[in-house]
């Protein structure tokens, strides 16, 4: 796989702040879990760090987000730091998290009761494995590639607030990674990434 050409202006990829289900290690997917207090502080810190980053070079910026609740809450906190109104964010369903189907809301411990080899099977075939009633990595990559192509075509600096896995896929496409390499990319909630064609830079968001 080759890196996506043409990303000549920065794309900032942010993940939502910590949620209650994150702390319980539950699969979220298309279901929602509200931010914890720590998650709200993470979002505030990301907003401050992003404001400083965007100030380095003034210019028009597109603000995109997943329509899921935890991302909307995160983006609204970030937006307040940037001086944005809620209507300045564009919801794009292609940025939603990977669908986990019947597993959504369950922990890995609970999943392994009925599917004891699930994690091993997924790691063995990260491209094609599909949770029951869920979505494959291939399907996620197809919609992520469409979003990235639209961003490249816009030629505008873009900020995306999204999720762990779906965000990693966009980053992996930009880096030219295969599904297995995308699977293990870090997915921080206290940092975000500045992407240009074929490379990325991690930007820390320090919070108290």
C-alpha positions in Angstrom: 0.0 0.0 0.0 1.3 3.5 -0.8 0.7 6.7 1.1 -2.1 9.0 -0.1 -0.7 11.7 -2.3 -1.7 15.4 -2.2 -2.1 16.2 1.6 -0.2 19.4 1.2 -1.9 21.3 4.0 -2.2 19.9 7.5 -4.9 17.5 8.7 -5.3 17.4 12.4 -6.7 14.1 13.8 -8.1 14.1 17.3 -9.8 11.4 19.3 -12.6 12.0 21.7 -11.8 12.2 25.4 -12.1 9.3 27.9 -15.5 7.8 28.4 -17.1 5.7 31.1 -16.9 2.7 28.8 -13.2 3.4 28.1 -12.5 3.0 31.8 -14.5 -0.3 31.9 -12.8 -1.5 28.6 -16.1 -1.9 26.9 -16.6 -1.9 23.1 -18.3 1.3 22.1 -18.6 1.3 18.3 -21.8 3.0 17.2 -23.2 3.1 20.7 -22.4 6.0 23.0 -20.9 6.5 26.4 -20.5 9.9 28.0 -17.2 11.6 28.7 -15.8 11.2 32.2 -14.5 14.2 34.1 -11.0 13.2 32.9 -12.3 13.0 29.4 -13.6 16.6 29.6 -10.3 17.8 30.9 -8.5 16.0 28.0 -10.8 17.7 25.5 -10.1 21.1 27.1 -6.4 20.4 26.9 -6.7 19.4 23.3 -8.6 22.5 22.5 -5.9 24.7 24.0 -3.1 22.8 22.2 -5.0 22.9 18.9 -5.6 26.7 19.3 -1.9 27.3 19.8 -1.1 25.0 16.8 -3.6 26.7 14.4 -2.2 30.1 15.4 1.1 29.3 13.9 -0.4 29.9 10.4 -3.7 31.7 10.0 -6.0 30.6 7.3 -9.4 28.9 6.5 -10.0 25.7 8.3 -12.7 23.0 7.9 -13.9 21.4 11.1 -15.3 17.8 10.8 -16.5 15.3 13.3 -18.1 12.0 13.8 -21.8 12.4 14.7 -21.6 10.1 17.7 -22.3 11.7 21.1 -18.9 11.3 22.7 -17.3 13.1 19.8 -19.9 15.8 19.7 -19.3 16.5 23.4 -15.5 16.6 22.9 -15.7 18.8 19.8 -18.0 21.3 21.6 -15.4 21.6 24.4 -12.6 22.0 21.8 -14.7 24.5 19.9 -15.2 26.7 22.9 -11.5 27.0 23.2 -11.2 27.9 19.5 -14.1 30.4 19.6 -16.3 28.2 17.4 -20.0 27.8 17.5 -21.6 24.3 17.4 -22.9 25.0 13.9 -19.3 25.4 12.6 -18.7 21.7 12.9 -19.7 19.4 10.1 -21.0 16.0 11.0 -19.7 13.3 8.7 -21.0 9.7 9.3 -18.1 8.3 7.5 -16.0 9.3 10.5 -18.0 7.1 12.9 -16.2 4.4 14.8 -15.9 0.8 13.6 -19.2 -1.0 14.1 -18.8 -3.9 16.6 -22.4 -5.2 16.2 -23.5 -7.5 19.0 -20.4 -6.8 21.0 -21.1 -3.1 21.6 -21.4 -2.4 25.3 -19.6 -5.6 26.2 -16.1 -6.0 27.7 -13.5 -8.3 26.2 -14.0 -10.5 29.2 -17.7 -10.8 28.4 -17.0 -11.4 24.7 -14.6 -14.1 25.4 -17.2 -16.1 27.2 -19.1 -16.7 24.0 -16.2 -16.1 21.5 -13.1 -17.4 23.3 -10.8 -17.0 20.2 -12.2 -13.6 19.1 -9.2 -11.4 19.8 -6.8 -14.0 18.3 -9.0 -14.4 15.3 -9.2 -10.6 14.8 -5.4 -10.2 15.1 -4.9 -13.0 12.6 -7.1 -11.3 10.0 -7.5 -7.6 10.9 -8.5 -6.8 7.3 -11.5 -9.2 7.0 -12.6 -10.2 10.5 -16.1 -9.1 11.3 -17.7 -9.0 14.7 -21.2 -10.6 14.7 -23.5 -8.0 13.1 -20.6 -5.5 12.8 -18.2 -4.1 10.3 -15.0 -5.3 8.8 -11.8 -3.3 8.7 -12.1 -3.3 4.9 -15.5 -1.6 5.1 -14.1 1.0 7.6 -11.1 1.6 5.4 -13.3 2.2 2.3 -15.3 5.0 4.0 -12.2 6.4 5.6 -10.4 6.6 2.3 -13.4 8.5 0.9 -13.2 11.1 3.7 -9.4 11.4 3.2 -9.8 11.9 -0.6 -12.4 14.6 0.0 -10.0 16.4 2.5 -7.2 16.2 0.0 -9.4 17.5 -2.8 -10.5 20.5 -0.7 -6.9 21.8 -0.4 -7.9 23.3 3.0 -6.5 22.8 6.4 -8.8 20.4 8.3 -9.5 19.4 11.8 -11.2 16.1 12.5 -12.5 14.9 15.8 -13.2 11.2 15.7 -12.5 7.8 17.3 -9.6 5.5 18.2 -9.9 2.8 15.4 -11.5 4.9 12.7 -9.0 7.7 13.3 -6.1 5.2 13.2 -7.3 4.0 9.8 -7.3 7.6 8.3 -3.8 8.0 9.7 -2.7 4.6 8.4 -4.0 5.4 4.9 -2.0 8.6 5.0 1.1 6.7 6.1 0.6 3.9 3.5 0.2 1.2 6.1 -1.6 -2.1 5.8 -4.4 -3.3 8.0 -2.1 -5.1 10.5 0.0 -2.0 11.0 -3.0 0.2 11.4 -4.4 -2.2 14.0 -1.5 -1.4 16.4 -1.2 2.4 15.9 -1.4 4.3 19.2 -4.8 5.9 19.9 -4.1 8.6 22.6 -6.8 10.7 24.2 -4.2 13.2 25.6 -2.5 14.0 22.3 -3.4 14.4 18.6 -1.7 14.2 15.2 -0.7 16.7 12.5 -0.7 14.9 9.2 0.9 15.8 5.9 1.3 13.4 2.9 3.1 10.3 4.1 4.0 11.5 7.6 2.5 12.6 10.9 3.6 14.5 14.0 2.3 13.8 17.5 1.2 16.9 19.5 0.8 16.6 23.2 -2.1 18.1 25.1 -1.1 18.5 28.7 -3.8 18.7 31.3 -3.9 18.9 35.1 
